Amino acid sequence: MEETLAVMGKTYRKFLALGLGFMVVAFAMMILQPLGREPSLILAVILFIVAFIPLEFARRIARKMAMVAFRVNRKA
């Protein structure tokens, strides 16, 4: 079980980092506006939407990790 939790934790951190990275880039696009006002805002909105996909995967993995951890503790 510990190996399963370790693998799930590693996957969780990857998805969380990816989603948060997209959000940071989207905020940077909104603040700095490197492509001009409207194109930067449109791209930022698209990046926000895309960022929620890996964040949703991270949330689901965290939920599964909690279920596995509680299942292990019940047997002990």
N, C-alpha and C positions, 0 to 999 in steps of 0.2 A: 504493500500500500504506500509506503514512503516513497518508493520510486515513482509510482503513479502521481503522487502529489508533487514531486519534484519536477517531473516532466510537464504537468499541467501548470505549475507555477512559472516555469520558463516560458511556456507558450503564452500564458496570461501576460507576462511582462512584455513580450514582443508585440502583442496586439495593442496593449495599452500604450506603449511607446510610439507605435505607428500612428494610432489615432490622435494622441496628444501632439505628435509632430505635425500632423496635418493641420491641427487647430492653431498651433503656433505660426505656421506658414500663412494660414488664412488671416490671423490677426495682423501679421506683418504686412500682408497685402492691403488690408484695410487702412493701416496707419500710414505706411510709406507711399502707397499708391504708385508703384513703379511703372504701370502701364497707362496711367491716366486715371481720372476719377471713376468713370463708369466701368471700363473693362476690369479694373482692379477689384471693384466691389462685386461685379458679377462673378469673377474668378474666385473671390473669397467666399461667396455664398456657395458655390459649387464645391469648394474645398471643405467647407463646414459640413455639407451633406455627405460627402465622401468620408469624412472623418468619423461619422457616426457608425459606419459599417464595422471597422475594426474595434471600436469601443463597445459595440453591441456583442461582438464575439468575446471580448474580454469579460464583459459582464456575465455572459453565459458560462464561460469557463470558471469564473470565480464562484458562481452558484454551484456548479458541479464539484468544485474543490471543497466547498463547505459541506455538501452532502456526503462526499467521501470521508471527510474528516469526522463528521458526526457519526457516521456509520462505524468507523474504526473505534471511536470512543465508547460507543454503546456496547461493543463486544468486550471491551476491557474491564 
